[in-house]
Amino acid sequence: MRVRFLLLIVMLFAGAVPARAAPAAALERGTAVIDPGALRELDRGRFGIGRMLSPERSANIPLTDSQLFALPSMAPVRGAIEGEFERYIARHKVRLPNETIGVGDGFDFQLFDRAMLDSPDTRLVLAGIVNRMDRTYVREVDCGEIRLIYRLTRTNVADGGADAVSPRLPMTLNLVLKARVEGQDIACSEIAGRWLAAGELSLTGAELAARLLAKDGPFDLVGNTNIDRIETNLQIAHAPKSAVRYFRTDYLLKVFRYDPQTRVFAEAPMENQIDRDRILADDNLRRAFKAWLLDPEHLVAFDRGTALIPEQFLAHGAIAPTPVGFDPSDLQPEFGLLQGEGTTAHPVFDEADVVAALRKASADGVKLQNIKSVAGFERRLNDVTCSGCHQTRGIGGFHFPGVDWMAARPSNSTVVPASPHFFGDQVRRRDILASLRDSRPPDYSRGFSSRPQSRGAAELAGTEYGDGWGAHCYVQNNVRGNPVAGNDASFRNWTCAEGLACQAAGKTSGIGMCFVKSR
């Protein structure tokens, strides 16, 4: 992992350019809204978080954080976040007794300043809108999800001109909406068609916002009655490199489901976020989880990325460290569930379990798409979780930092609203939208977070999202004397474009990055 990070640093500072850069706007057409002017208009109107969570308020009065978290519906959110902070502090005092943790200068670990959540000088600003109808398989009646993503932002920052530093803070709140609610007379095919049609528009700013909200636009029937849950991601703490550790940044992930009866957001299990510690501590739970996941039907869904792990095995929160693997105290998501990982003496799975399950699937004529080896099973085990996904090709713990339309130059090309994982997945999502629009059975399967499926190979060819410079790849038949790893069928098609070679980024893993071939 250290080698991988050093290679990444070289990439960032060497000034090299990918083999071919795919235009972000082209990749997200019809699947997301990232136009700064349109987001500004939508934030000031229907999709301002104050209007969404407190619709009786005037659209002209933005809700500050102190007012937002004072809403009865949001009190449990604030309380749960406070509890996570206290547990995080206590855990580090025990595990790292020689290091201090707090807010401000003089601390080894710098905590996120919780006062910002109650400040009249901050508010959550709409930073992007993302179509997730590719999740229709979760509940077909909902037609999937629409996500309004808000970024915590200071509002009392003086205008510093063109070179002003962004007032944004490292926290996002994702307001997840059902794409369709009960009683709405519209088909999933119509919703998908509206999104794809909007993706072909050449409009920007207020004109685009108006068209999206129009009678036949994708946002026509979207409002506060569509709310399903809130997902939060905040940088709970960061620490610079020291004599005892590498630098690290920890991100706290939480989910709160909306109860329309009580009108409150209640803490909820996180989808597929395996509760590693609880499972390893309970023999009965460990056996039950093992039996559930290796069941042939569940194994197929797990391979396709569509498995929905029962709540009895899930956690209510997660800490995702970035970069992962540097510090022995990192809170890994699932490391330790498979024999040979972590330090646990009683893993949930061992290699024999996985090999036997794969052999049975093959004997039954089941063709798995992604998991074709123990290493593939291991990667998927981490990949399906919230924390594991956020640690893969993210931007400092986020997959969608969003658009900073409050910046002096919000359309500056150096501003990247989303991660390589996000952009690399847009071809798959758009393909599903097209299937829904045309009333064809959608293929909801997905590849690993590190590498898009082959269905997007043509559009992503030569880019960092596919097989271009900086893409994740697999070193074929040459992994530091480990010929078995070099022939792993789960990753054998992770090749590099012509002129590039896959360079290993770890001592034992065959996963690397595509770089220019050495002469």
N, C-alpha and C positions, 0 to 999 in steps of 0.2 A: 504493500500500500504506500509505503514511503517513496519507493521508486516511482510509482504511478503519479504521486503528487509532484515530485520533482520534474517528471516529464511534462506535466501540465504547466508548471511554472515556466519551463523552457518554451512551451508553446505560446504562452501569453506574452513573453518578453522578447522572443526572437523576431517578431514582426513578420512571421510567415503568414501566407494567405491560403485558405482552403482551395482545393482543386477547382471547385466551382461553388459559389454561394447561392443557394436557392433564396429567392425573395420571400421574406417572411409574410408579406401581404398575400402572396399567391398561395402559400401553404395554409393559411388560416381562413381563406375566403369561404364564407358560408358556415364556419364553425366557431367564430369568435369575433368580438368587436374590440378593436384596439386603436381606433381612430381617436386622437386626443380631443378634438373639437366636439365630436359626437358624445364622448364620455362626459365632457364638461356639461353639455346640455342635459344629458340624462341624469347626471348627479344633481343638478339644480332643479330637476323636475320629478317625474314619477319614481325614479330609481335612487334618489337620495336615501340614505339609510334611515333617516328620520321619518320620511314619508312611508317607507316600507314597514318599519316597526311601530310607528305611531302615526297612522294615516290621517288622524284628525288634525295634525299639525299643518301649519301653512308651509307651502313649498318654498317660500322665500326666507324661512328661518332655519338654517342648518342646525342640526342637533350636535352640541359639543359632547365629548366623551363623558363629562361629568353628568350631563343630562341623560345620555344614552344608557349608561350602566345603572342609573337611578330608576329606570323604567321597571315596573314590577316584573315584566316578562324577562328582563335581563339580569335581575338580582342573582339568580342561581349561577349564571355564567361568571359574574364577577366573584362570587364566593368560591366556586370551584377552581378558578384560576389562582385565587389567593391561597387555597389549600395546596395546590401543586407547588407554588413557590416555597411554602413552608416545608414541605416534604423534601424538595430539592435541596434547600439550605441544610436541613438536618442530615440528609444523606451525605453531603459533601463534608460536613463537619466531622462525621465519623470516618469516612473513607480517606479524606485528605486533611488530617488534623493540623498539619503544618502550614496550610494555606488558608487565607482569609477570603471571604466572599461577601460582597456588598455593593452598594451604589456609590460611585465617585472614585476619586484618586485614592491610592493607598491600598487597594484590594487586589489580590491575585486573580480572583474571578470577579468580573464586573457583571452585576445583575442588571437585567432590564429594570428600568425605573417604573415600578408599579404606579407611582403617582401620576404617570402620563395617562393611565386609564381613567382617572378621575379629574383630569385637568380641564378647566374651561378654555384652555389654549390649544387643545388638540381635538381632531375629529376624524372619523373614518370616511375616506374619500373614494368614490367609485374609480377603480383602476382598470377594470376590464369586465367583459361579459363573455362567458364561455358556454357553448352548446355541448351538453353531454347526453344527447339522445342515444349515444353508443351504449348507454347504461339502461336502455329500455328493458333488457332481459331481467333486471332486478324486480320491476313491477310494470308489466306491459300496459296496464291501465293508465299509468302516469305518463307514458311516452318518453320516459327518461327524465333528464333534469336540465335546468338552465341555472347557471351559477353567476351570481353577482359578486364580484371580488372587490373588497374594499381594503385600502391601505391606510394605516394610522399615520396622520400627518399633523405637524405643528401648524397652527394658524397665526401665531404671533411673531413670525420671522420677518424681519425688515427686508424690504426689497433691495437685493444686492446687485441688481443689474444682470447682464448677460452671464456673468460668471458666478452667480449665486449658487450656493450649495443647496441641494434638495432638502426641503423640510421634512421629508418622509422618515418614519421610524420603522424598525424591523418587526412589523406585525401586520398580518393580513387577517381579515375576517371574511369568510366565504358564506354568503347567504344562499343556501341551496333551495331552489324552487322546483316543484313538479312542473314539467312542461305542459301538462294538462291536468285539470282538477275535475272532480265529479260534477257533472251538470253542464260542462262546457260542450257545446255542439260543434266539435271539430275533431277530425281524425288525425292520427299520428302522421299519416302521409301528407296531409295538408300543412301541418306544422313544419315538417322536414322540408317540404317544397318551398315554404316561405323563407326559411333560413338560406337555402341554397340560392334562391332568386336574389335575396339581399346581398349575397356574396358576389354577385356579378355587377352590382351597382358601382358607378364611378363617383358617387357623391361623397362628400366629407362634411365634417362639422355639423352645424345646425340642420342643414338640409338632409344629411344622412340620418340624424336623430329623428327628425320629423317623419321620414319615410319608414323607419323601423317601427315607429309608434302608430303608423297609419292603420286604417281599417283592415287592410289585407296584409299588414306587415307582421313580422315574427313576434313583436312585442304587444300586439293589439290586445291579447287576452291574458297578458302576464301582469300580475299585481301581488299585493300582500296576501291574498287568499291562496296563492300557490306555495307559500312558505312551508318547507318540510323540516329544515334543520339549519344550524349554524356550525361551521367548522372553523376553528381558530388555529393559527400557527404564529408563534412569536419567538423571538430570539431570547430565551430565558437568561442566558449568560454567555459570556465569551472570556477567553483568557489568552494573553500573548504567550509566545514561546518563552520557556524558562529553563532553569537547570534541571528540573524534574519532569518536564513534559514538553511536547510540541504545542503550538497554538491550537486552540479548539474553540468551537462555537456550538452551543447546544440549543436545539429548537424544541419547544413544547407544543405538542399537537393534541387537540381536544375536539370533541363533538358534542353538540347539544341539540336534542330533538324537540321540535315544537309540539306542545300538547294543545290542540284547539279548544279543549274543554276548560282547562285551567288558564289558558293563554300565557303559558310559561315555557321557557326553554329549559329542559331538564337534561342533566348530564347523561350521556348514553354510551354504550359500547361502540368502539370504533370498528368500522367494517374491516374484517380480515386482519385486525391488529392482534396477533396471537399474544396471549398473556403468558410469556415465557416462564417467568418466575413462579407463577401459580401452578402451571402445568407441571413443571419439574418438581414442585414440592408435594404433589398429590399423585400417588401411584394410580389411583382409580381414574383420575382425570387424564393422566398421561396415557393410560391404556385406551381410554375412550377416544381421545383425540387421534391416536395412531390408527385405531380401527376405522374411524370416520374418514380420515384422509386417504387411507389406502383402499377403501372400498372402491371397486372398479368404476362405478358411476361417478363418484366424487373425484376420483383420480383424473378422469377425462376432463371434467370441468376445471379442475385445478390446472391441468396442462394448458387448457384454452384460455385461462385467466378469467373465467367466469364463475368460479366456485364462490359460494357464500358460506363461510365458516360459521357454524352455530354460535350464538352469543355466549353460551356457557364456557367457551374457550377464549373469549376475547377480553381485552383490557379497555379501561375507560380513559386512558391517556398514554402518551408515549413521549420519550425524549429521543430526538434524533441528533446524534453528534456529527459535526462536520469539521474537518474531513474525518471519515470513519476509519478506525483501525490504528490511529497513531498512539493513543493513550490506553494503557491497560485498564483505566477506570472508565472507559467509554461504556455507555449503556447500550449494548448491541441489541437489536430487535429479536432475532431468532437464533443467533449463534449459540450453540450448545444443544439444539434439538436434534442434530445429526451427529453421529459418532465421529470423533476426531475434531469437532469444533469446540471452542471454549475450554472450560475446565471441568464441566459437570461429569460425574462418574456414572450417571444413569440417564443417558440421552433418550429421547422419545423414539428416535429411529436409529437403526444402524444400517450399514451398507447392505447387509443381507436382506433386510426388510424391503429396501428400495429395489434391489435387483430382483427379488422374488415378485414384487408387484409389477415391475416392467415386463418380466418374463410372462406372467399370467396374461397381461394385457395383450402382448404379442400373440400368445397362443389362442386367445379368444378373438383374434382378428381385429383388435382395436389399434388404429393407427394414431399414435400421439404426435402432435405437431412440434412441441418444444422440448419436452422432457424425454430424452433418449439415453440418459445416463444418470449416475448418482450425482454428478456435478450439476446436471441440469435440474434435478429435483431440488438440490440444495439452493441453487440460484432462485428458482421459482418460489421456494419456501420463504425467502427473504423478500422477494420481489413483489409478492401480493400484498404485503403489509403497507400501511401508511408510511411508517418510518423507513422501511427498507427502500420504498420507491423514492422518497424524498432524498435519500442518500445517493441516488443514481442519476447522474447527469443533471443535477439541479444547479441553481445559482444561489450558492450560500444557504442551502436549506429550503429554498422555495422553488416551485416549478412555474409559478406565475407571479413574479414581482409586480407586474402590471405597469400601466402607462402613467408616467408622472406628468399629467397635463397642467399642473401648477408650476412646473419648472419654467425657466426663462425661455428655453427652446425645447418644448416637449416633443417636437418631431425630429430632433437631432438623431442622426443615424447611429450614433454610438450608444443610444439608449436601447437596451434589449428587454422587451416586456415579458419574455418567457424563456424557458430553458430549452436546450437541444432536445430533451426528451419530449417536451410539449410539442414543439414544431415537428419533430419526427413522427408524432402520432396523428397528425392532422389528416394525412392521406387515408388512413384507416377509418377515422371518424367521418370523413366526408363520404367515403364509400358506403358506410352504414346509413348515412342520411339519404343517399341516392337510392339505396334499396328500400328504405321506408317510404320514400316519396313515390316510388314506382310499384309499391305493394309486392316487392319480392322478399323472400326470407333473408334477413340480414345475417351476415357472418360476424358474430360478436367477439370472436376470438381475438386475442392480442399476443404479440410476442413478448420478449423480455423488455424491461425498461431501457436497457443498454442499447438495444438494436431493434429498429422497426421491422415489421413483418415484410415478407417478400412482395406482398400486394402493393407496397409503395416503392418498390425497387426502382422502377423507371423514373418516377418523378424526383426521387431523392438521390439518384445515381450521381456520384462525384461530389456530394455535399458532406458536410460534417455530420449531418443527420443520418446518412446512409453509409457509403463506403469511402468517403473522401477524407481529406486531411483532418486529423483530430477525431475521426470516428472510432468507436469501439470495435475491436476486431479480435480475431483468434489466431494465435501463432500456430501454424500447422506443422506438426511432426518435429518440433524443435523447442521444447519447453525445458531448458536446462537439464537435459539428460532424462526427461520423463516422457518416453514415447507414447505411453498410454494417454496421458493428458493431451498430447499433441494430436491425437486422433479422435477426440471426443465428438461423438455424433450430434450432441446438443448444440454445438457451436461451429460445426465444420463449415457452414456457409457464411460465416462472418469474415468475409474476405475484404481486401482493399482494392480500390480502383487502380487502373493501369498507372505505373510510375510510382506507386506507393507501396510500402511494405509494413507489415504488422510487427511492431516492436513490443516485446513483453514488458509488462508494468508490475511484475511481482516475481517472487522467488519460485513459487509453485503454480500459481494460476496461469492458465494459457491466455487469459484476456489481456489485450494490450491496446495500443492506439495506432492508427494509420499515419505514417510519416513518409517523407520523401526517401526513396531508396538511397542508401549510402553508395558512393561511387567507388 
